[in-house]
Every structure is written in structure tokens, then in C-alpha cells.
Amino acid sequence: MPRLEPFDLDFFDSAPQRSSYVLDLPVSPERVWRGLTASNPLWWCRLLSSAEYTSPRPFGIGTTRKTTVLGVLRLHEVFFRWEKGRRQSFRVERANLPLFRRFGEDYLVERAGDGCRFTWTFAYEPAVKFGGGLTTALFASLVADTRRHFGG
């Protein structure tokens, strides 16, 4: 599986392509965090064929996860920020399709009123030229499924 280029936290601000979504959800931050760290995280997202942590608990910096998107794109991810209950960030180390030079996601969960605010950021650098509308549609689907799951 081809390796992607590594990056650090500033990539979430400086990436050539970046999409950030803010979801105000009527559930506790703890509930959203449990969904992100469950044995099958993000199970409610229809376009994710599978997602599973491949590191033992307790999770933290260095935790790994395998994710399959649309049954075709297989990603090996490593978390390089882990603030338990609040924030996690990962970068894709390897992918079976050479679509990206760099790709990562950042999850921020904060208390907001009676619920929480979940900010989901996707940052990437394409390796090949392909329609940006495809990635935007994929991200929008993941976000819509998350909003629907938590009743937001």
C-alpha cells in the first residue's frame, strides 16, 4: 500500500484543500466522543464500509485505525493528537489508491449550551487531479449522517 507524506498539526490550517463543518448537536459531548472512540467508530456513516481501531485501549497518541470508504478506498490512519474527551487528529499513513499526497481529519468536541458543538475538519493535498466535487460530496454525506444520527 502506498505511503502518504507525513504532516503536523499546522496542516489543518495550511492544507491546499480544506473543508470544515460545525455541527451543533443536542447531545452531550461525552456521547459524541463515545461514538468517535467506539469499537466501530462512525458506524452511522453510510459511505464508510468499515472503520476499526487496530490499537489496544486506552487510546492516545499513536493509536491506529483502518477505514474503508465505499468498499474501495482502504486507509491506514495514525492519531497524532489525542485530548481525551475533547479532540483527536489523525493522518493517513497508507492508502490503497494513490489519490492523496497528504490527508487527515481533526475532530473537536466542545460543550455548547445544553448540547455540544462538533467541528469536523478534513485537510488534504491531492496526488492526482480529480473532481473536488467528489470529495465535497463525500464529506457532506459523512457530516449529514452524523447530524442525523445525533439528532442535530
C-alpha positions as CSV (number, residue, x, y, z in Angstrom):
1,M,0.0,0.0,0.0
2,P,1.5,3.4,-1.0
3,R,2.6,5.7,1.8
4,L,1.4,9.2,2.1
5,E,3.6,12.1,3.2
6,P,3.5,12.9,6.9
7,F,2.5,16.3,8.3
8,D,1.9,18.0,11.6
9,L,-0.9,20.0,13.2
10,D,-0.4,23.2,11.1
11,F,-1.5,21.3,8.0
12,F,-5.1,21.6,9.2
13,D,-4.7,25.4,8.6
14,S,-2.4,25.4,5.6
15,A,-3.5,22.4,3.5
16,P,-4.1,23.1,-0.2
17,Q,-7.7,21.7,0.3
18,R,-9.6,22.0,3.5
19,S,-13.2,21.6,4.5
20,S,-14.5,22.3,8.0
21,Y,-18.0,21.6,9.2
22,V,-19.6,22.8,12.5
23,L,-22.4,20.7,13.9
24,D,-24.4,21.9,16.8
25,L,-25.8,18.7,18.3
26,P,-28.5,18.3,21.0
27,V,-26.4,15.6,22.8
28,S,-23.7,15.7,25.4
29,P,-20.0,15.9,24.3
30,E,-19.5,12.6,26.1
31,R,-22.0,10.9,23.8
32,V,-20.3,12.2,20.6
33,W,-16.9,11.2,22.0
34,R,-18.1,7.7,22.7
35,G,-19.3,7.4,19.1
36,L,-15.9,8.5,17.8
37,T,-14.0,6.1,20.0
38,A,-16.4,3.1,19.8
39,S,-15.0,-0.2,18.5
40,N,-16.8,0.6,15.2
41,P,-16.4,4.4,15.1
42,L,-18.7,6.4,12.8
43,W,-20.8,3.3,12.1
44,W,-23.7,5.5,11.2
45,C,-21.9,7.0,8.2
46,R,-23.4,5.1,5.1
47,L,-20.3,5.7,2.9
48,L,-17.9,4.1,5.4
49,S,-17.9,0.4,4.7
50,S,-15.9,-0.2,7.9
51,A,-13.8,1.6,10.5
52,E,-12.0,-0.1,13.3
53,Y,-9.2,0.8,15.8
54,T,-6.2,-1.5,15.4
55,S,-4.5,-0.4,18.6
56,P,-5.4,-1.7,22.1
57,R,-7.2,0.6,24.6
58,P,-6.6,3.0,26.1
59,F,-6.3,5.1,23.0
60,G,-4.0,8.1,22.7
61,I,-1.3,9.5,20.5
62,G,0.0,6.7,18.2
63,T,-3.4,4.9,18.1
64,T,-4.1,3.4,14.7
65,R,-7.3,2.7,12.8
66,K,-8.3,1.1,9.5
67,T,-11.1,2.6,7.5
68,T,-12.7,1.6,4.2
69,V,-14.7,4.1,2.1
70,L,-17.3,2.9,-0.4
71,G,-15.9,-0.6,-0.2
72,V,-12.9,0.5,-2.4
73,L,-10.6,3.0,-0.7
74,R,-8.7,1.5,2.2
75,L,-6.9,3.8,4.6
76,H,-4.5,3.2,7.5
77,E,-4.6,6.1,9.9
78,V,-2.5,7.1,12.9
79,F,-3.6,9.6,15.5
80,F,-1.1,12.3,16.4
81,R,-3.3,14.4,18.7
82,W,-5.5,12.9,21.4
83,E,-7.0,15.0,24.0
84,K,-9.3,12.5,25.7
85,G,-13.0,13.6,25.6
86,R,-12.3,16.7,23.5
87,R,-10.1,16.4,20.4
88,Q,-8.3,14.0,18.2
89,S,-6.4,14.3,14.9
90,F,-5.1,11.7,12.5
91,R,-3.2,11.5,9.3
92,V,-3.5,8.8,6.7
93,E,-0.2,6.9,6.6
94,R,-1.1,4.5,3.8
95,A,-3.9,4.1,1.2
96,N,-4.5,1.5,-1.4
97,L,-5.4,4.1,-4.1
98,P,-2.9,7.0,-4.8
99,L,-5.4,9.8,-4.6
100,F,-3.7,11.9,-2.0
101,R,-0.2,13.1,-1.1
102,R,-1.5,14.0,2.4
103,F,-4.8,13.5,4.1
104,G,-6.0,14.0,7.6
105,E,-9.0,14.8,9.8
106,D,-9.5,16.7,13.0
107,Y,-12.4,16.2,15.4
108,L,-13.1,18.8,18.1
109,V,-16.0,18.2,20.6
110,E,-17.0,21.1,22.9
111,R,-19.8,21.7,25.3
112,A,-22.3,24.2,23.9
113,G,-25.4,25.1,25.8
114,D,-27.4,22.0,26.5
115,G,-25.6,20.0,23.8
116,C,-22.3,20.2,22.1
117,R,-20.5,21.6,19.1
118,F,-18.7,19.1,16.9
119,T,-16.2,20.6,14.5
120,W,-15.0,18.1,11.8
121,T,-12.2,19.3,9.6
122,F,-10.8,17.5,6.5
123,A,-7.4,18.6,5.2
124,Y,-5.7,17.1,2.1
125,E,-3.4,17.5,-0.8
126,P,-4.4,15.6,-3.9
127,A,-1.8,13.5,-5.6
128,V,-3.8,13.4,-8.8
129,K,-6.2,15.9,-10.3
130,F,-9.7,14.7,-9.7
131,G,-13.1,16.4,-9.2
132,G,-13.2,18.3,-6.0
133,G,-16.9,17.9,-6.1
134,L,-16.4,14.2,-5.3
135,T,-14.6,14.8,-2.1
136,T,-17.0,17.6,-1.1
137,A,-20.0,15.2,-1.7
138,L,-18.3,12.5,0.4
139,F,-17.6,14.9,3.3
140,A,-21.1,16.3,3.1
141,S,-22.6,12.8,3.3
142,L,-20.5,11.9,6.4
143,V,-21.5,15.1,8.1
144,A,-25.2,14.8,7.2
145,D,-25.2,11.2,8.5
146,T,-23.6,12.4,11.7
147,R,-26.1,15.2,12.2
148,R,-29.0,12.8,11.6
149,H,-27.5,10.2,14.0
150,F,-27.2,12.6,16.8
151,G,-30.5,14.5,16.0
152,G,-28.9,17.8,15.0
